[in-house]
Amino acid sequence: MYSPMAPEVIGEEERERLILQHLPQVRLIARRIQERLPENISLEDLVSTGVLGLISAIDNFDPRFNVKLKTYAEYKIRGAILDSLRGLDWAPRQKRRKAKQIETAVSQAEQRLQRSPTEEEIAFELGVTLDEYHEWLVETRGLNIASLEYASGEGSGDLLRYIADGQDNSPSSLLERAELERLLAAGIDGIPQIERTVLSLYFNEELTLREIAQVVNLHESRISQLKSQAILRLRSHLAAQWPITRGVIAV
């Protein structure tokens, strides 16, 4: 945690230089968040909010804590953008209901088939056509942002935001985190190869959906569907294995 000591004061010229230097970081973070959201969410609005987070990071940064400004700024930029999204009614209740229906269908199909279900089997469980199911995946793509979608750290994707405080190193928290990592790894091993590839390229390599589409030679809209489906599979898997009372964030 940061000390209550006041950060070192920098001059206006240096402050402005740092803001301009890190603006590309703001746009990158905003773009990665925006592509997970409905189209009515403006990228420029997210960038503007992210800039406020960047300014806060620069004004409160203290190099004596041996933390890179880029790392601290990313935390503040993401936090500012996500806080602004929480205040918006950008996820209609009907879309949340559809996401929950997909999770339930995945879980029920897994129990019945004793394996990870195909898209056709999930659609059958939902009682819709495959094309309708694909439309559902597109509609619900923005609902994952507060759970498995949050990437943190420099160049690493962290799917483990189900544990509230990453700074807590108590034995019980370390044990819970290790168990959650094991469950998540098992869940990832159980999903189709193409979905594992999409998640790896998106979270580990930090490629955009368009870049992933070029790598695997599929349409960008198909990559979006596969990513949403993979995340919903993992959420269904964790919901079945990880008791809600142990810190799961409901989305």
ABEGO torsion letter per residue (X at the ends): XBBABBBBBBBAAAAAAAAAAAAAAAAAAAAAAAAABBAABBAAAAAAAAAAAAAAAAAABBAAAGBBAAAAAAAAAAAAAAAAAAABBABBAAAAAAAAAAAAAAAAAAAAAGBBBBAAAAAAAAGBBAAAAAAAAAAAAAAAAABAABBBEBGBBBAAAABABAABABAAAAAAAAAAAAAAAAAAAABBAAAAAAAAAAAAAGBBAAAAAAAAGBBAAAAAAAAAAAAAAAAAAAAAABBAAAGBBBX
